[in-house]
């Protein structure tokens, strides 16, 4: 027995046990190179609050500023950008400016896959460093573009587009700093991303108020302070490793529960020694207890309650775990992936095309340049405001409704937006803009939510990154759509909008139908598993012997 006790004492405890991997293909990067997550309670509460606040601020200034190009374009045109390279008709149509806006927008989406790889392998700090480098390079290119011997506006804007995702995506892990408020933290980060598109709007207002003396060069040189501050924050404040998720904290709390690990966690008292006289002599065990207390406090409730809450969310979604445990290649070949990718490609094309061409579209539909400018100005303000207003409610929708319902809402709202885009009235234009600015953050969040619930977190970065990457690559067809609008359809946007509406409706209905059908199958399988695992419960006063006795009809039909 002494040998047995010594062997048991040397056995691994709780989080020391190795975790098994059920991914047949393994990781896409060597395991030794990947960053291990850090526990949030290892950092003081004050520092974690400061980390979240600073991340929200720098995402506000850097995450998605390129999507505000519509507000920057009038300044560049007024400063004579591309005046020597375009005819008056091309300047009026903004042909070169559309290329400046479209190419970086596509690059932002394509960049999602490499950003996820860098983040998983090297951690959020290195990802932040890379983002700072691209932001600084983009700002310098935009500032001195008029003095360089080549067109530096497109590569400069491209560098800004590459820097944003490195800064933004690396901030997602901060939602684990306070698991009880993870939804609020994600909402703040996403809201900052959407609002960052207003940076160029504020600059345009300053440019006009300064009587055009605050030139783009002065603005972008001043903007260098943003990557400089982010760099300092990454060095002195932000975590080098991603924080642990709620699931990892729950497992840790369960593994370290004194009721289940009494042998490891309780000191054996010697004869004649009372509990009051006993002292902890193992510093490692004391640190272990302190860690458990911190983890429990961080979660805000015990692990079992947290697990029940997570289980409730999973059951509501209807699709949770559909492809969990499958390899990335198996997931990519499934209808789950193919349908959501097709839907994402179409929706992202519609969203980016509308953002880039809203003024010329309504100039044709309303037959008035002045009214088109009014709609465009309203859009510039509503786009960031819509993200801020809608994001807090998006989490409530995703956590309390099923995934098929959320997808049905996306398809329905997208169809309504498409119909409003065909009507040449001011009320329809404003209604279209209001729906669009609310739909955009809902769509982006719903797609990531779908990927997490269906494909799981083991392959989330790869699969979700591939979805966004493919959508970004195929968004190059925007140039072709724009050429058709100005050429074949003589500036009439309605044929292209109608075609996108029809394709979106067909793919959307197919996606909703398939997900609803599969969710019913998953629910039926879950109920069958619960029924198989159920135990027989007798009513009060029932005689167990009478209930369990053999009945004659048990052998009916058996020879």
N, C-alpha and C positions, 0 to 999 in steps of 0.2 A: 504493500500500500504506500510505503514511503516513496518508492520509485515512481508509482503512479502520480502521487501528489506533486513530486518534483517535475514530472513531465507535463502535468496540467498547468503548473505555474509558469512554465516556459512557453505555453501555447500562445498564439497571437490573440490580442484583445481587440474588440470593436473595430475601429477604423484601421487597425494594423493588418487586418485580414485582406488578402488580395481580392480584388473584384474581378469576376469572370466576364469575359466578353463573348457575346453571342453573334458578333458580326463576322460572317464567313470570310469576307475579303480582307478583314483587318482595316487598319487606318490608312489613309492616303499619305501619311507622313510617319517617319519612324517614331515609335512611342517614346524613346529616350529624348527626343527633341521637343516634345509637346510640353507646354507649361501646365503644372499642376495647380488647381485652384486653391485660393487662400480662404481661410475662415474669416468672416466679417468681424466676429467678436475679438479677433486678435488686434483690431484697430479700435481706437477710442471712438465713442459715439460722436463727439464734437468733430473729429476729423472726417468721419464718414458723412456727416451732414454737410461739411464744407466741400467734400469731394463731389457730392451730388449737385450742390449749388453752383460750383465752378463749371461742372460739365454742362449744366443747362445753359449757363451764360455763353460758354464758348461754342456750343452747338447753335445757339441763337445767332452768332456772328459768322459761323463757318460751314455748318452742315449742308445747307441746301441753297446757298446764295445764288447759284447759277440759274435757278428756276425763276429768278426775278429779272431775267434779261429783258422782258418786255418794258420794264420801267427804265432800264439803262439805255435801251436803243435810241430813244429820242435825244439823249445827251450826246451819244456818239455821232448820230447824224448831224446834230447841230455843230459839233466840233469838226465836221468835215471828214469823218472816217470813211474810207473807200470812195471819196469823191473823185479821186484821180484814177480809180480802177473801174468805175461803173458809169454807165450812161444815166441820164436823168430818169429814164423809165425804170431802170434797174434799181436806182436809189429809192424811187417812189414805192416800188414793190418790196424793197428790202431784201433782195435776193442774197447778197453776201452776208447780211446780218442774220438771215435765217440759218445759213450754214454755220455761222459762229455760234448760234444758240443750239441748233439741232445736234451737231457732232458731239459737243461736251455732254449734252443731256443723255445721249446714247452711251457715251463712255462711262457716265456715272452708274448706269445699270449694269453694263458689262463688267465693271470693276468689282461688283459684289462678290464674285467667286474668288478672285485673288485676295481680296481683303479678308474674307473668312479664313482662307488658308494661312495667311500671315498671322492673324489674330490667334488661331488655334496653336500655331507652332511657336510663336515668339512672345505672345502676350500683348495686352493692351498698350503698354508703354512704348514698345517698339512700333506698334501700329500708329500711335499718336505721333511719334517722331517722323515717320514717313509722311503722315498727313501734313505736318508743319512744313516739311520740305517742299511738298507740292504747292501748298498755299502760298508760301513765300515766293516760289519760282513763278507762279501764276500772277501774283501781284506785281512783281518786277517786270514781267513781260507786258502786262497791260499798261503799266506806267510809262514804259519807254518804247511802246510799239510804234509811235509816230516817228521815232528817231532811228529805228532799225532798218536795215536794207531789205527786209522781207516782211511778209504779213505775219506779225506776231500776235494779232488779236485772237485768232483761232487757237494756236497752241497755248497762249496765255489763259484763255478761258477753259481750255481742256485741262490744264494743270489745276485750276481752281476746282474743276469737276472731279478730278482724281483725289484731291486732298480732302474734300468733304466727307466721303464715305469712310476713309481711314479714321477720321476724328469721330464721326457719328456712331458707326457700328461698334467701335471699341468701347463706347460708353454704355452699351446695353447691359453689360455685366454689373453695372452699378445698381441695377434694380434689386440685386441680392444684398445690398448693404442693409436694407431694412425689409425683410421678406413680407412683413405685415402690410407694407405700403408699396410693394413692388409695382402694382398696377398704376398707382399715382406717379411713381418715378418714371415709368415708361411713358405715361401720358405727358409728363413734363418734357421729357426728351423729344418725343415725337412732335409735341406742340412747338418746341424750339426749332426743330427741323423745318416745319411748315412756315413758321414765322420768319425764319431767316431769309426767305425769298423777298421780304420787305426791305432788306438792307439797301438795295439799289433804289427802291422807291424813296426812302428817306434821303439818300444821296441826291436824287433828282430834285427833290424839294429844296435841299440846301443849295444845290447848283443854281436853281432859279432864283432863290432868295438872295444869293450873293451876286446877282447880275452876271452870272456865268464866269465869275473869276475863280471859283473853286473847281478847277479843271480836273479831268479824269486822272492826270498825272499826280496831282496833289492828293486826290482821294486814295489812289492805290498805294502811294508811298505811305500815307497815314495808315492804310489797312495792314501794312507790314507789322504793326503792333499786335494784331490778332494772332498770327502764328508765333510771334515772340512770346506772348503771354501764355499761349497753350504749351509751348516748349518748357517754360519755367514751371507751369503747373504739373506737367508730366514728370519733371525731374524731382521736384520737391514735395508734391502733394498726392498725385494720383497713384494708384496701386500698380506695381509691376506685373502682378499676376491677377487673373480674373477671380472674383469672389465666388464662393461656393453657392450652389443653387439651393432652393428650399428642400428639394428631394435629398440632397446630400446631408443637409442639416438634420432632417427627419431621421435618416438612417443612423447618423451619428448619435442622436438622442436615444434612439431605440437600442443601439448597441451598447450604450453606456448607462442604460436604465438600471439603477441599483436593484430593482426587484427581479431582474433577469440575470444580473451579473454579481450576485451577492458574494460569490467566492472570491472574485477578482477585486471587488471594490470595497469589501468590508475587512477590517482588520480582525484577525483572530486574537482573542484575549487569552492571556495565560492564566493559570490557576491562581486564584487569590486577587485577581485584578478586576476591578469594576469598570463599567462603561464610562463612568465619569473620570476615572483615572487614566483611561486609555488615551494615547496620543498618536497622531499619524506620523509614522516614521519614514514613509516612502514619499519623497517629493514628487515622484512621477504620478503616484496615485492621487495626491492632493491636486496637482495640475489637471489631472484627468477629471476630477470632481468639479473643479472650477470651470473647465471647458464645457462640461455638461450644463452647469447652471447658466452660463452665458448663452449657450445654444438654445436652451429652453426659453430664456428671457427674450432672445432675439426673435424666436418664432411667435412668441406671444401666447402660446398654448402648447399643450403637450403633443408629442408626436402622433399619438393615436387620433386625437381630434383633428390635427392638421391633415392626416392621411384620409380621414373621413370626408373632410371638406374637399380635398383634391378628387376623391372618388366621386363625389356628387357632381363636380364640374365635368368629369369625364363622362359620366352617364348622361348628363344633359346634352353634351356635344353630339352624341350619337355615332361619332366616327373615331373616337379615341382608340389608339392602338391598332388601327386597321392594318398597318404594315410595319408595326414595331417589330424589331428583331430581324427584319429582312435586310439583305445587303443593299447598298446604294444602287447597284446594277439591277437587281430585281425590282426595286421601287421605281426606277426610271422607266422600265418596260411596262409598267402597269397602267391601266386606264386612269387611275387616280392622278398620276403624274401627267399623262398626255393631255387629258381634258383641262386640268388647271393651267397647264403651260399654254395651250391654245387660247384659253380665255384671257390669260395674263398678257399674251402678245397682242391680242386685239384691243383690250382695254388700255394697255399702256400706249399703244399707237394712237388711240382716240384721245387720251388725256394729253399726251405731248403735242399732238397735232393741233388740238384746240388751243392749248396755251400759246403755241408759236404763231397761230394765225387768227386769233380772236378779232383783231381790229379789221383786217381785210375781209374776213367773213361777214361781219356785221355792217361793214361799209357797203357791201353788195346787197345784203338782205334788207337793210333799212334805207338804202338809196340816199345815204347822207354821211359825209365824212365827219361832221360835227357830232352826230348821234353815236357813230362808231367810236369816237374818241371818248365820249361820255361813258359808254359801256366798258371800254378798255380801262379807263381810270377807276371805275367802280370795281372792276375785276382785280386790279392791282392792289386795292385795299382789302377786298373781300377774301382773296386767296389766303393770305396769312391769318386773317381774323377767323376764317372758317375753320382752320386747323386748330386754333386755340379753343374755340367755342365747342367744337364737336368731339375732340379727343377724350375729355373726361367721361363722355357718355358711351364711347366706343367700347371701353372695357366692360361696362355694365351689359351691353348688348351681347358681346362675345362670351361672357361668363354665364349668362342666364338664358340663352337661347341656343337651339341646336344649330349645327353647322349647315345642314340643308336649308334651314330658315334664313340664315345669314346670306348664303349664296343666292337664294331666291330674292332677297332684298336687293342685293347687288345687281342682279340681272334686271329686275323691275325698274329700279332707279336709273340704270344705264339706258333702258329703253325710253323712259320718260325724257331724259336729257336729250336723247337722239331726236325724239319728236319735236321738242321745243326748239332744237337747232334748225328745224326746217321752217319755222314760222318767222316771218319778217315783221314783227311787232316789238315795240319797246318793252311791253310787259313780259313778253316771252323771253326777251333777251335777259332781263333782270332775273326772272325766275330760273332761267337756264344757269346763269352764273351762281345764284344762291345754292341751287342743287349741286352744281359741280364742285364748289369749294367744300361742301360737306361730304360729298361722295368720295373725293380724292383720298383723304386720310382714312376713311372707312375701308376703302378698297385695299390700300396698301397694308393696313393692319390685318384685315381679314385674310389676305393671302398668306402672310407669315403665320397667322394663327392656324390656318388650315394645314400648312406644312408641318407645324409642330405637332398637331394632334394626329395627323394621318401617318406621317413618316417617322416621327419620333425625334428625340434630341441627339441620338447617336449619329445620325446622318443628316441632321438639319442643315448644317452649314453647306454641305456638298449639294444636297438636293435643292434647297431653297436658292442657294447661290446660282445653281445651273438654270433654274426657272427664270430668275431675273436677268441672268447673262444672256440667255437665248432671246428673251423679250427685247433686251437692249440691242442685240445684233440685228434682229428683224425690224427694229424701229427705223432702220435706214430707209425703209420704203416710204417714209414721210416725204423725202425729196421727190419720189415718183408721184405721190399723191398731189403734192404741191404743183408739180409740172402739169399734171392732168387738169387740175383746177384752173390754172392760168392759161393753158393752151386749148385743150379739147373742149372744156366747158366754159371758157371765156369768163373766168373769175367767179363762176357760180359754184359755191361750196356744197349745194344741196345734193347733187348726185353722189359725191364721195361720202358725205355724211350718211346718206340713205343706204349706201352699200355697206358701210361699216356697221350701221344699225342692224341690218338683216343678218350679216355674218355673226355679230355679237349675240343676237337673239337665238340663232340656231345652235351655236356652241354653248351658250349659257343654259338653254333648256336641256341640252344633252348632259351637261355637267350636273345640274340640279337633279335631273332624273336619275342619273347613275348614283350620285351620292345618297339620295333619298332611299333608293332601292337597297344599296349596300348597308346603309345605317339600320334599316329594318332587319336585315339579316344578322348584323352584329348584335342588335338588341335581342333578337330571338336566341342567338347562341349564348348570350350572357344570362338570360333567364333560365335556359336549360342547364347551364353550369351551376347556377344558384340552386336550382331544384335538386340536382344530383348531390350537392353538398349539404342539403338541408337535413336536419335531424328531427326525429319524431318527437312531438311534444304532447303529453297526455293532459286531458282536461282534469281539473281538480276533482278528486274523489273516484277517478277511474281505476279499475283493477288491471294492473299491467299484465298479470297472468292470463286474464280473460282476453285481453286485446291481442296478446302474442301467441295464444293457443292455436293449434292447427285446425283449419276448417276443412270440411269435406269437399267443398267446391274447389279447393286448391288443386285437386287431382283430376278435375273434370276434363274429359277428352284425352286423357293420357292412358295408354294401354299398359 
